[in-house]
């Protein structure tokens, strides 16, 4: 979408905001019903025993994770020829994460908003911004699947997968194979991708003057050019991947710390399996994977560790408070800060 100044128009209109609010309302109702089935009284009793020290450690781990991923983003931007001070980019990345966390379908849904913020808050144009966002997202996906497969291997070596978890394991394995293949194909057959996207937008272009078919084609060309420029810096990409792995470890640790907060130990290798699987399960039409992540994590904890349902829900609640709602709060503040300065 293009504004009157030739830049990107604000992507969060009133209708989109209303849909997000409705999505949150539906998701929270589903989370409440999950707790009602398990028993909120027993779960709350367990939550009252939580060690606040470990809750705080989980929150710190989440913050450090975002700092590491900010560094990934900064390195990728630098490879694209855009230099942004780390201190400034941290706030922008927190706002970007907020967009992803409140948008249905996670990364895919929030990327236009993120690219908009980045293009308005830095010297990058929209195509450079989107290219850096896409590249950084792909680099951050590597640890999710690689380490997730390590966790899956650990489970298979220990024993057979408990009943009800085979689907999660198959989904993880399938995505670990198909996503890299899909990325390679999209890169190799970029002309076909461009034609498909243009064909998709062509009917819309006849109904609005906010974009044209030729404009869409040019934006795709500039997007691929920006990604080409990033790909020409292998050392920068290696550094970015290293920070992506550090960030992933810090992203996964809050689940381990949430168990410690309630006196329940979860193996780190099991965490390596659980976190990617729940992220995949969270790719639903509801904001932030709400309800889907909570439900799948409760099922997995009870199946893999023989936790009682209220124990599993208590751990899940602490985990989501420290890894999701905490980020929504901090990221929301960052978003207002960024919008005020652009």
C-alpha positions as CSV (number, residue, x, y, z in Angstrom):
1,X,0.0,0.0,0.0
2,X,1.3,3.4,-0.9
3,X,0.7,6.7,0.8
4,X,0.6,10.1,-0.8
5,X,4.2,10.7,-0.2
6,X,5.2,7.5,-2.1
7,X,6.0,5.6,1.0
8,X,4.2,2.8,2.7
9,X,0.8,3.6,4.2
10,X,0.0,2.8,7.7
11,X,-1.0,-0.9,7.7
12,X,-3.0,-1.0,10.9
13,X,-6.3,0.6,10.1
14,X,-9.4,0.6,12.3
15,X,-10.8,-2.6,10.8
16,X,-7.6,-4.5,11.4
17,X,-7.4,-3.3,15.0
18,X,-11.0,-4.4,15.5
19,X,-10.2,-7.9,14.1
20,X,-7.2,-8.1,16.5
21,X,-9.3,-7.2,19.5
22,X,-12.0,-9.8,18.5
23,X,-9.2,-12.4,18.0
24,X,-7.8,-11.7,21.5
25,X,-11.3,-11.9,23.0
26,X,-11.9,-15.3,21.4
27,X,-8.5,-16.6,22.4
28,X,-8.8,-15.5,26.0
29,X,-12.2,-17.2,26.2
30,X,-10.6,-20.4,24.9
31,X,-7.8,-20.2,27.4
32,X,-10.3,-19.6,30.2
33,X,-12.3,-22.7,29.1
34,X,-9.1,-24.8,29.0
35,X,-8.5,-23.8,32.6
36,X,-12.1,-24.4,33.5
37,X,-11.9,-27.9,32.3
38,X,-8.7,-28.6,34.2
39,X,-9.6,-26.6,37.2
40,X,-8.6,-23.0,37.8
41,X,-8.8,-23.4,41.6
42,X,-6.1,-26.1,41.7
43,X,-4.0,-24.3,39.1
44,X,-4.1,-21.0,41.0
45,X,-3.1,-22.8,44.2
46,X,0.0,-24.0,42.4
47,X,0.7,-20.6,41.0
48,X,0.7,-19.1,44.5
49,X,3.7,-21.3,45.3
50,X,5.8,-20.0,42.4
51,X,9.3,-18.9,43.2
52,X,9.4,-15.3,42.0
53,X,13.2,-15.5,41.6
54,X,12.8,-18.0,38.8
55,X,9.9,-16.1,37.3
56,X,12.2,-13.0,37.2
57,X,15.0,-15.1,35.6
58,X,12.6,-16.2,32.9
59,X,11.7,-12.6,32.2
60,X,15.4,-11.6,32.0
61,X,16.0,-14.5,29.6
62,X,13.2,-13.3,27.4
63,X,14.7,-9.7,27.3
64,X,18.2,-11.0,26.5
65,X,16.7,-13.2,23.7
66,X,15.3,-10.1,22.1
67,X,18.6,-8.3,22.4
68,X,20.4,-11.2,20.7
69,X,17.8,-11.2,17.9
70,X,18.1,-7.4,17.6
71,X,21.8,-8.0,16.9
72,X,20.9,-10.5,14.2
73,X,18.7,-7.9,12.6
74,X,21.4,-5.2,12.9
75,X,24.0,-7.5,11.2
76,X,21.5,-8.3,8.4
77,X,20.7,-4.6,7.9
78,X,24.4,-3.8,7.8
79,X,24.9,-6.4,5.0
80,X,22.1,-4.6,3.1
81,X,24.0,-1.3,3.5
82,X,21.8,0.2,6.2
83,X,23.6,1.2,9.4
84,X,21.4,1.7,12.5
85,X,22.7,2.3,16.0
86,X,22.0,-0.8,18.2
87,X,20.4,1.3,21.0
88,X,17.9,2.7,18.5
89,X,17.3,-0.6,16.8
90,X,16.5,-2.4,20.1
91,X,13.4,-0.2,20.6
92,X,12.4,-0.8,16.9
93,X,12.8,-4.6,17.3
94,X,10.8,-4.6,20.5
95,X,8.0,-2.8,18.6
96,X,8.4,-5.3,15.7
97,X,8.1,-8.2,18.1
98,X,5.0,-6.7,19.6
99,X,3.5,-6.6,16.1
100,X,4.3,-10.3,15.5
101,X,2.9,-11.3,18.9
102,X,-0.5,-9.6,18.4
103,X,-0.9,-10.6,14.8
104,X,-2.5,-13.9,13.7
105,X,-0.2,-16.3,12.0
106,X,2.8,-14.9,13.8
107,X,5.8,-13.9,11.6
108,X,3.9,-13.8,8.3
109,X,1.2,-11.5,9.7
110,X,3.4,-9.0,11.3
111,X,6.1,-8.5,8.7
112,X,4.3,-5.7,6.7
113,X,3.9,-3.7,9.9
114,X,7.5,-4.4,10.9
115,X,8.8,-3.3,7.5
116,X,6.7,-0.2,7.7
117,X,8.1,0.7,11.2
118,X,11.7,0.0,10.1
119,X,11.4,2.0,6.9
120,X,10.0,5.0,8.8
121,X,12.4,4.7,11.7
122,X,15.7,4.2,9.8
123,X,17.3,5.2,6.5
124,X,16.2,1.9,4.8
125,X,13.5,2.0,2.2
126,X,10.5,-0.4,2.4
127,X,12.0,-3.1,0.2
128,X,15.3,-3.0,2.1
129,X,13.3,-3.2,5.4
130,X,11.2,-6.1,4.2
131,X,14.3,-7.9,2.8
132,X,16.1,-7.6,6.2
133,X,13.0,-8.7,8.1
134,X,12.5,-11.8,5.8
135,X,16.2,-12.7,6.0
136,X,16.4,-12.3,9.7
137,X,13.3,-14.3,10.2
138,X,14.7,-17.1,8.1
139,X,18.0,-17.1,10.0
140,X,16.1,-17.2,13.3
141,X,14.1,-20.2,12.0
142,X,17.3,-22.3,11.6
143,X,17.7,-23.0,15.4
144,X,14.0,-23.7,15.9
145,X,14.1,-26.7,13.6
146,X,17.7,-27.8,14.0
147,X,17.6,-27.9,17.8
148,X,14.0,-29.1,17.7
149,X,15.2,-32.2,15.8
150,X,17.9,-32.7,18.5
151,X,15.1,-32.7,21.1
152,X,13.1,-35.2,18.9
153,X,16.1,-37.4,18.6
154,X,16.5,-37.4,22.4
155,X,12.9,-38.5,22.8
156,X,13.3,-41.3,20.3
157,X,16.4,-42.6,22.1
158,X,14.7,-42.5,25.5
159,X,11.7,-44.5,24.4
160,X,8.8,-44.5,22.0
161,X,6.8,-41.3,21.7
162,X,3.8,-41.3,24.0
163,X,0.4,-41.6,22.4
164,X,-0.9,-38.3,21.2
165,X,2.6,-36.8,20.5
166,X,3.3,-38.5,17.2
167,X,1.5,-35.8,15.3
168,X,3.6,-33.1,16.8
169,X,6.8,-34.9,16.1
170,X,5.7,-35.6,12.5
171,X,4.8,-31.9,12.0
172,X,8.2,-30.8,13.3
173,X,10.0,-33.2,11.1
174,X,7.9,-32.3,8.1
175,X,8.5,-28.6,8.5
176,X,12.2,-29.0,9.1
177,X,12.4,-30.6,5.6
178,X,9.8,-28.8,3.6
179,X,10.5,-25.2,4.7
180,X,14.2,-25.1,3.5
181,X,13.1,-26.8,0.3
182,X,10.4,-24.2,-0.2
183,X,12.9,-21.3,0.5
184,X,15.3,-22.7,-2.1
185,X,12.6,-23.1,-4.7
186,X,11.3,-19.5,-4.0
187,X,14.8,-18.2,-4.5
188,X,15.6,-20.3,-7.6
189,X,12.3,-19.7,-9.4
190,X,11.9,-16.1,-8.5
191,X,10.3,-15.2,-11.8
192,X,7.5,-17.7,-11.2
193,X,7.1,-16.3,-7.7
194,X,6.8,-12.8,-9.1
195,X,4.2,-13.9,-11.7
196,X,2.1,-15.7,-9.0
197,X,2.1,-12.7,-6.7
198,X,1.3,-10.3,-9.5
199,X,-1.6,-12.6,-10.6
200,X,-2.8,-12.6,-7.0
201,X,-2.8,-8.8,-6.7
202,X,-4.1,-8.0,-10.3
203,X,-7.9,-8.3,-9.4
204,X,-7.3,-6.0,-6.4
205,X,-5.5,-3.4,-8.4
206,X,-8.6,-2.9,-10.5
207,X,-10.6,-2.0,-7.4
208,X,-8.3,0.4,-5.7
209,X,-5.8,3.1,-6.5
210,X,-3.6,2.3,-3.5
211,X,-1.3,0.1,-5.6
212,X,-0.8,-1.0,-9.2
213,X,0.3,-4.2,-10.9
214,X,3.5,-2.6,-12.2
215,X,4.2,-1.2,-8.7
216,X,3.9,-4.6,-7.2
217,X,6.2,-6.1,-9.8
218,X,8.8,-3.4,-9.1
219,X,8.6,-3.9,-5.4
220,X,9.2,-7.6,-5.8
221,X,12.2,-6.9,-8.0
222,X,13.7,-4.5,-5.4
223,X,13.0,-7.0,-2.7
224,X,15.0,-9.7,-4.4
225,X,17.7,-7.2,-5.2
226,X,18.0,-6.4,-1.5
227,X,18.1,-10.0,-0.5
228,X,20.8,-10.6,-3.2
229,X,22.9,-7.8,-1.6
230,X,22.5,-9.5,1.8
231,X,23.5,-12.9,0.5
232,X,26.7,-11.4,-0.9
233,X,28.0,-11.0,2.7
234,X,28.6,-14.6,4.0
235,X,30.6,-13.5,7.0
236,X,27.8,-11.2,8.2
237,X,25.3,-14.0,7.7
238,X,27.4,-16.3,9.8
239,X,27.6,-13.8,12.6
240,X,23.8,-13.2,12.3
241,X,23.2,-17.0,12.5
242,X,25.4,-17.2,15.7
243,X,23.3,-14.5,17.4
244,X,20.1,-16.3,16.2
245,X,21.2,-19.5,18.0
246,X,22.1,-17.5,21.2
247,X,18.7,-15.9,21.0
248,X,16.9,-19.2,20.5
249,X,18.5,-20.7,23.6
250,X,17.4,-17.6,25.6
251,X,14.0,-17.9,24.0
252,X,13.6,-21.6,25.1
253,X,15.0,-21.2,28.6
254,X,11.9,-19.5,30.1
255,X,10.0,-22.9,29.9
256,X,12.8,-24.5,31.9
257,X,12.8,-21.7,34.4
258,X,9.0,-21.8,34.7
259,X,9.2,-25.5,35.7
260,X,11.8,-24.6,38.4
261,X,9.6,-21.8,39.6
262,X,7.0,-24.4,40.5
263,X,9.4,-27.1,41.7
264,X,9.0,-29.1,38.6
265,X,12.0,-30.0,36.5
266,X,11.8,-30.2,32.7
267,X,14.9,-31.6,30.9
268,X,16.7,-29.1,28.7
269,X,16.7,-31.6,25.8
270,X,12.9,-31.9,26.2
271,X,12.6,-28.1,26.2
272,X,14.5,-28.2,22.8
273,X,11.6,-30.3,21.5
274,X,8.7,-28.6,23.3
275,X,9.4,-25.0,22.4
276,X,9.6,-25.5,18.5
277,X,6.5,-27.7,18.6
278,X,4.4,-25.2,20.5
279,X,5.6,-22.4,18.2
280,X,4.4,-24.4,15.3
281,X,1.1,-25.1,17.0
282,X,0.7,-21.4,17.6
283,X,0.5,-20.7,13.9
284,X,-3.2,-20.2,14.1
285,X,-5.7,-17.4,13.1
286,X,-5.6,-16.3,16.8
287,X,-3.1,-13.6,17.9
288,X,0.1,-14.8,19.4
289,X,-1.0,-18.5,19.1
290,X,-3.1,-17.9,22.2
291,X,-5.1,-21.0,23.3
292,X,-3.3,-23.2,20.7
293,X,0.1,-22.9,22.4
294,X,-1.5,-23.3,25.9
295,X,-3.5,-26.3,24.9
296,X,-0.7,-28.1,23.1
297,X,1.9,-27.5,25.9
298,X,-0.5,-28.8,28.5
299,X,-1.1,-32.0,26.4
300,X,2.7,-32.5,25.8
301,X,3.7,-31.9,29.4
302,X,1.1,-34.4,30.7
303,X,2.1,-36.9,28.1
304,X,5.8,-36.6,28.2
305,X,6.4,-35.9,31.9
306,X,3.4,-37.4,33.5
307,X,2.5,-34.0,35.1
308,X,-1.0,-33.6,36.4
309,X,-3.2,-31.4,34.3
310,X,-3.1,-28.6,36.9
311,X,0.7,-28.8,37.1
312,X,1.0,-28.6,33.4
313,X,-1.4,-25.7,33.2
314,X,0.5,-23.9,36.0
315,X,3.9,-24.3,34.2
316,X,2.3,-23.2,30.9
317,X,0.8,-20.1,32.6
318,X,4.1,-19.0,34.1
319,X,5.8,-19.7,30.8
320,X,3.4,-17.7,28.7
321,X,3.4,-14.8,31.3
322,X,7.2,-14.6,31.0
323,X,7.7,-15.3,27.3
324,X,4.5,-13.8,25.8
325,X,2.6,-11.4,27.9
326,X,5.7,-9.8,29.3
327,X,6.9,-9.1,25.7
328,X,3.5,-7.8,24.7
329,X,3.7,-5.3,27.6
330,X,7.3,-4.2,26.9
331,X,6.8,-4.3,23.2
332,X,3.6,-2.2,23.4
333,X,5.5,0.5,25.2
334,X,8.3,0.4,22.6
335,X,5.6,0.6,19.8
336,X,4.2,3.9,21.3
337,X,7.8,5.2,21.6
338,X,8.6,4.4,18.0
339,X,5.4,5.8,16.6
340,X,6.0,9.0,18.6
341,X,9.4,9.5,17.1
342,X,8.5,8.7,13.5
